[in-house]
Amino acid sequence: MKRSLILCLLLLATMAAHADRVRVKLFSNNTVDLINVSFDLGLYNLYANDTAMVAADLGDGKSVELTPNGRKVHVAIDGYDYGSYDSVTFAATDTACILCLNPRNIKNRTYEGNLIVSVGKNGKLHLINDVEFETYLAGVVQSEIYGTESDIFRVQAIISRTWAMRNINKHKAEGYNFCDQVHCQAYLNRCVRPDIMLGTIQSCGQTIVDSTGNLIDTPFHSNSGGQTANSEDVWRSALPYLRSVSDTFSYRMRQSDWVKVVNEDKWLNYFAHTHKLNTGVDSIRRELLTFSQPERKVRLCGIPLTRIRTDFQLKSTFFSVIYDSAAHRITLSGHGYGHGVGLSQEGTIRMVGLGISYDSIIRHYYTGATVHTDEDHPHTYVERYVKQIAQIIEEDKLKATQTKSKKDDWLGRLFRLRDREEREEVYNPDQNEIDGDWQYDW
């Protein structure tokens, strides 16, 4: 079996995204002045300035150290100096390739795809992951939500895909599509869990559209506290699909409730000094000390709750005030975590647990919106991909207590599984078998 036969079946869900690959800036909130690159799976070739080969077949056991040298990237492989270049690119020789990135004084991460490294205007390393679109989405889903049910990940994948397709050129002027932080979407590692990839691939070709068929904005938050917010109550625009809805599914979850205690003087002085309120006026003082939100409100004494949340570093704007006159303190009794607009992730987790379908969950949080499925995406390949990952998940359950090695990574196992399946399909007993056609070093 030729490698090209495998490649034609690999992660073809990316076709449905209308963007085969994306470029993501890594460690965008960090300053990277040295990084060590190693290789967890597959082989990489290293190119300088996009064309000149620096090194070939970099794999397990190899180590590349990159540092800034003026406006160039200095390369050392296994301790040997390989020179400095305007940019260097680690190019994967196959889809099943994994890089381990270990910057100095920053927690290491792993990513699939290619890595492009240059030196930014600040004199530090600038790292871009050039990766398959759906592979990127799976990493986002893993970074953005917790859970164990595939439909949880399916919902998150659909809203993350919709956002990405709406914002594909967000950082175009800077030479990449997205950053790896919440300014875009968190992308803090490759997807290491097959169940998350399963949910992502099950959502292949699915996005969320409004009544006119246009992609919607898909904000989400950790927990609504029991009621989501209107978009104009948090931001400027009133969008018809971002309406406040009752959300009892967010009750009794990790981030359902919170409490913060504030000194009475600090609370009152904040409104007096920052917002110039006369806290000596009985009506103003009474409202500040007895404010209650049985349902979401927008302002307290005319002050936007979003501003108060920011200044007091509160988990949400959905809080009530409890005044203890004897102790001269304020207790802010709050609900939820996040801005409250759009989808509640913990509400989603609860709804999936109750057996509510993924599309019903999306319709609940995005008023009047629907899930659109691109009929052009490759159903056969996606179904096969889902079946194979489901098989790997079942195998993992049987070996839950066993220690895993790099060779047990789900991506490598998927490729070995496909190798075996393809071999059975094309094997001709009358033809001499060439070992190299079937045996690969993973």
Beta strands, then each sheet from edge to edge (+ up, - down):
strand 1: 21-26
strand 2: 35-41
strand 3: 44-48
strand 4: 52-58
strand 5: 63-69
strand 6: 72-77
strand 7: 80-85
strand 8: 87-92
strand 9: 98-103
strand 10: 109-112
strand 11: 114-119
strand 12: 125-132
strand 13: 178-179
strand 14: 206-209
strand 15: 220-221
strand 16: 257-263
strand 17: 299-300
strand 18: 303-304
strand 19: 319-324
strand 20: 329-335
strand 21: 343-344
strand 22: 370-373
sheet 1: 4+ 3- 8+ 11- 12+ 1- 13-
sheet 2: 7+ 6- 5+ 2- 9+ 10-
sheet 3: 14+ 22-
sheet 4: 15+ 21+
sheet 5: 16+ 20- 19+
sheet 6: 17+ 18-
end
